[in-house]
């Protein structure tokens, strides 16, 4: 089932999206999608929404990030083996995943504009599969990791390339410009995926209809099970936490010369079994 958060007529709510439209569960039960995950009520909400008619069309809402205030947005860097080779620095495959954090307001929702800031023109795209934690835990064993996935979403993990190199030891600056990336359109619940699907799931990024990134999770150096287990070693993973699992090769920085996003571009990230996240690009107004 697909759960989303949205704004309609100035009111923020959440619910389920079907082929017929949106079922407004926030109107009926209150709270938000984050609280539903925390309280382990996802299955209850799925049962409630079964056979319920849509309240309005998806065209009538503004899509918001599915979890608007996650405690953690943890991102894996350089997780596809061919992307490590793409750096052309002769380095061996890493033994452990790279990690950086994003703030909630660095991401916007589906069909909302990515903002190119005035400080730099080097806005780049990174299409990624996102894990939403449904069941919290510490020191989670790899064999138990799938039990902790609440669902999957999609991220365009937008990056300001020169700003990821402003400092010696971190990339945080270039990953956190306001609305430089996007997440959504919704969360597809974990019961929609078999382990086999999770281990060979395709992610494709298109810019203005041109395919730029295309790979599957089978190419990951650190698969979902490992990421959840590794992160839970030091994090207390909690329901609603967001984990971006890395991007395939083909980002704009790797072209010669680099190809940056410009106003008017449209970036689409499509994940098999999840959906399509689409965002235009515009200059930030200052």
C-alpha positions as CSV (number, residue, x, y, z in Angstrom):
1,X,0.0,0.0,0.0
2,X,1.2,3.5,-0.8
3,X,1.1,6.0,2.1
4,X,1.7,9.7,1.6
5,X,1.7,13.1,3.3
6,X,0.2,16.1,1.5
7,X,-1.2,19.6,1.7
8,X,-4.7,20.5,0.5
9,X,-6.5,23.8,0.9
10,X,-3.8,24.9,3.3
11,X,-4.2,21.8,5.6
12,X,-1.5,19.1,6.0
13,X,-2.8,15.6,6.2
14,X,-1.8,12.0,5.3
15,X,-3.4,9.0,3.8
16,X,-3.3,6.3,1.1
17,X,-3.1,6.9,-2.7
18,X,-4.8,4.4,-5.0
19,X,-5.5,4.4,-8.8
20,X,-8.8,6.2,-7.9
21,X,-7.2,9.0,-5.8
22,X,-6.3,9.8,-2.2
23,X,-8.0,8.4,0.9
24,X,-7.6,11.1,3.6
25,X,-6.8,9.0,6.7
26,X,-5.5,12.0,8.7
27,X,-9.0,13.5,8.5
28,X,-10.4,10.2,10.0
29,X,-7.8,9.2,12.6
30,X,-5.6,12.3,13.2
31,X,-1.9,12.2,13.8
32,X,0.6,11.9,11.0
33,X,2.3,9.2,9.1
34,X,5.3,9.3,11.5
35,X,3.1,8.7,14.5
36,X,1.4,5.8,12.7
37,X,4.9,4.2,12.2
38,X,5.9,4.9,15.8
39,X,2.7,3.3,17.2
40,X,2.9,0.3,14.9
41,X,-0.5,1.0,13.3
42,X,0.4,0.6,9.7
43,X,-1.4,-2.7,9.3
44,X,-4.5,-1.3,11.1
45,X,-4.5,1.7,8.6
46,X,-4.1,-0.7,5.7
47,X,-7.2,-2.6,6.8
48,X,-9.1,0.7,7.4
49,X,-8.3,1.9,3.9
50,X,-9.2,-1.4,2.1
51,X,-12.2,-0.8,-0.2
52,X,-12.6,2.8,1.1
53,X,-13.4,5.2,-1.7
54,X,-11.0,8.0,-2.6
55,X,-11.8,11.5,-1.2
56,X,-10.2,13.5,-4.0
57,X,-7.7,13.3,-6.8
58,X,-4.0,13.3,-6.5
59,X,-4.0,16.3,-8.7
60,X,-5.7,18.3,-5.9
61,X,-2.9,18.1,-3.5
62,X,0.7,19.3,-3.0
63,X,3.0,16.4,-2.2
64,X,5.1,16.7,0.9
65,X,8.0,14.5,2.0
66,X,6.2,11.3,3.4
67,X,7.9,11.8,6.8
68,X,8.0,15.5,7.3
69,X,10.1,15.5,10.5
70,X,12.3,12.4,10.7
71,X,14.7,12.2,13.6
72,X,17.4,11.0,11.2
73,X,18.1,11.2,7.5
74,X,21.2,9.1,7.0
75,X,22.8,8.8,3.6
76,X,25.2,6.2,2.2
77,X,27.9,7.5,-0.1
78,X,29.5,5.6,-3.0
79,X,27.6,2.3,-2.6
80,X,27.5,0.9,-6.1
81,X,30.7,-0.9,-7.1
82,X,30.8,0.7,-10.6
83,X,30.5,4.2,-9.0
84,X,33.6,3.6,-6.9
85,X,35.4,2.8,-10.1
86,X,33.8,6.0,-11.6
87,X,36.0,8.1,-9.3
88,X,39.1,6.9,-11.3
89,X,41.3,7.3,-8.2
90,X,42.6,3.7,-8.1
91,X,41.1,3.1,-4.7
92,X,39.9,-0.3,-3.6
93,X,36.3,-1.0,-2.7
94,X,35.7,0.4,0.8
95,X,35.4,-2.0,3.7
96,X,32.6,0.0,5.4
97,X,30.0,2.4,4.1
98,X,30.5,6.2,4.0
99,X,27.8,8.1,5.9
100,X,26.6,11.7,6.0
101,X,23.4,13.3,7.3
102,X,20.8,15.6,5.7
103,X,18.3,17.9,7.3
104,X,14.6,17.7,6.6
105,X,14.4,21.1,4.9
106,X,17.1,20.1,2.4
107,X,14.4,17.9,0.8
108,X,11.2,18.9,-0.9
109,X,8.3,16.8,-2.2
110,X,7.2,15.2,-5.5
111,X,6.4,17.8,-8.2
112,X,8.0,20.6,-6.2
113,X,11.0,22.5,-7.5
114,X,14.6,21.8,-6.7
115,X,16.3,25.1,-5.8
116,X,19.6,26.1,-7.4
117,X,21.2,28.5,-4.8
118,X,23.0,31.7,-5.8
119,X,26.2,30.5,-4.2
120,X,27.0,28.0,-7.0
121,X,25.7,26.7,-10.3
122,X,26.9,23.1,-9.5
123,X,23.6,21.5,-8.7
124,X,23.7,17.8,-9.4
125,X,21.2,14.9,-9.1
126,X,21.6,11.5,-7.4
127,X,18.7,9.0,-7.8
128,X,18.4,6.7,-4.8
129,X,16.2,4.1,-3.1
130,X,15.2,5.0,0.4
131,X,14.5,2.8,3.4
132,X,12.0,4.0,5.9
133,X,12.5,2.3,9.3
134,X,9.3,0.8,10.6
135,X,10.6,-1.1,13.7
136,X,13.4,0.4,15.7
137,X,16.4,-1.3,17.3
138,X,20.1,-1.4,18.2
139,X,22.7,-3.9,17.0
140,X,20.3,-5.5,14.5
141,X,21.6,-8.7,13.0
142,X,21.7,-8.8,9.2
143,X,19.4,-11.8,9.1
144,X,16.8,-9.8,11.0
145,X,17.2,-6.5,9.1
146,X,14.3,-6.8,6.7
147,X,11.9,-7.0,9.7
148,X,12.8,-3.4,10.5
149,X,11.9,-2.0,7.1
150,X,8.6,-0.1,7.2
151,X,8.6,0.7,3.5
152,X,10.5,2.1,0.6
153,X,10.6,5.5,-1.0
154,X,12.6,7.5,-3.5
155,X,15.1,10.3,-3.2
156,X,16.8,12.7,-5.5
157,X,19.8,13.3,-3.2
158,X,20.6,16.6,-4.8
159,X,24.2,17.9,-4.3
160,X,26.1,21.1,-4.7
161,X,29.3,19.6,-5.9
162,X,31.9,22.3,-5.1
163,X,30.4,22.7,-1.6
164,X,31.0,19.1,-0.8
165,X,34.7,19.9,-1.0
166,X,34.6,23.1,1.1
167,X,36.1,21.3,4.1
168,X,38.7,18.6,4.4
169,X,36.8,15.8,6.1
170,X,33.1,16.1,5.3
171,X,30.5,16.7,2.6
172,X,27.7,18.1,4.8
173,X,27.6,21.6,3.3
174,X,27.0,20.4,-0.2
175,X,24.3,18.0,0.8
176,X,22.1,20.4,2.9
177,X,21.2,23.5,0.8
178,X,17.5,24.1,1.3
179,X,15.3,22.1,-1.2
180,X,18.3,21.0,-3.2
181,X,16.9,17.4,-3.1
182,X,13.6,15.7,-3.0
183,X,11.9,12.6,-1.5
184,X,8.6,10.8,-2.2
185,X,6.1,10.7,-3.7
186,X,5.0,8.2,-1.1
187,X,6.1,5.2,1.0
188,X,5.3,1.7,-0.3
189,X,4.9,-0.7,2.6
190,X,7.4,-3.5,3.1
191,X,4.8,-6.2,2.6
192,X,4.8,-5.3,-1.1
193,X,8.4,-6.6,-1.6
194,X,10.0,-10.0,-1.4
195,X,13.7,-10.4,-0.3
196,X,14.5,-11.3,-3.9
197,X,13.0,-8.0,-5.1
198,X,14.9,-6.0,-2.5
199,X,18.2,-7.6,-3.7
200,X,17.7,-6.8,-7.4
201,X,15.7,-3.6,-7.6
202,X,16.2,-1.2,-10.4
203,X,16.7,2.6,-10.0
204,X,16.7,4.9,-13.0
205,X,17.3,8.6,-13.2
206,X,16.3,10.7,-16.2
207,X,17.0,14.4,-16.9
208,X,14.7,15.9,-19.5
209,X,13.8,12.3,-20.6
210,X,17.4,11.2,-21.1
211,X,18.6,8.3,-19.0
212,X,21.6,9.3,-16.9
213,X,21.6,6.6,-14.2
214,X,20.4,3.0,-14.4
215,X,21.4,0.1,-12.1
216,X,20.1,-2.4,-9.6
217,X,20.6,-3.1,-6.0
218,X,22.5,-6.2,-7.0
219,X,25.4,-3.9,-7.7
220,X,25.5,-2.5,-4.2
221,X,28.7,-3.0,-2.2
222,X,26.6,-2.7,1.0
223,X,23.1,-4.2,0.6
224,X,20.1,-3.2,2.6
225,X,20.6,-5.9,5.2
226,X,24.1,-4.7,5.9
227,X,23.3,-1.0,5.9
228,X,20.6,-1.5,8.6
229,X,22.8,-3.7,10.7
230,X,25.8,-1.5,10.4
231,X,23.9,1.8,11.1
232,X,22.2,0.2,14.1
233,X,25.5,-0.5,15.7
234,X,25.9,3.2,16.6
235,X,22.4,4.6,15.9
236,X,19.3,3.7,17.8
237,X,17.2,3.3,14.6
238,X,13.7,4.5,15.2
239,X,10.4,4.3,13.2
240,X,10.3,7.0,10.6
241,X,14.1,7.2,10.3
242,X,15.2,7.7,6.6
243,X,18.1,5.9,5.0
244,X,19.2,6.8,1.5
245,X,21.1,3.8,0.2
246,X,23.4,5.4,-2.4
247,X,23.3,6.3,-6.1
248,X,24.5,4.5,-9.3
249,X,27.1,6.0,-11.6
250,X,26.1,8.7,-14.1
251,X,25.8,11.8,-12.0
252,X,26.4,15.1,-13.8
253,X,29.7,15.6,-12.1
254,X,31.1,12.5,-13.9
255,X,30.6,13.9,-17.4
256,X,33.5,15.6,-19.2
257,X,32.8,18.4,-19.0
258,X,30.4,18.2,-16.0
259,X,26.7,18.7,-16.8
260,X,24.9,20.7,-14.0
261,X,21.2,21.1,-13.6
262,X,19.8,24.4,-14.8
263,X,16.4,26.1,-14.4
264,X,13.8,24.4,-16.6
265,X,15.3,20.9,-16.3
266,X,13.1,18.1,-15.1
267,X,14.7,15.2,-13.1
268,X,12.8,11.9,-12.7
269,X,13.9,9.1,-10.5
270,X,12.1,5.8,-11.0
271,X,12.4,2.8,-8.7
272,X,10.9,-0.5,-9.6
273,X,7.9,-1.4,-7.5
274,X,7.9,2.1,-5.8
275,X,7.1,4.7,-8.4
276,X,8.4,7.9,-9.9
277,X,9.7,11.0,-8.2
278,X,9.7,14.1,-10.5
279,X,11.0,17.6,-9.8
280,X,11.7,20.6,-11.9
281,X,14.6,23.0,-11.3
282,X,14.5,26.7,-10.6
283,X,16.8,29.4,-9.1
284,X,16.3,30.1,-5.4
285,X,14.8,33.5,-4.9
286,X,16.8,35.7,-2.5
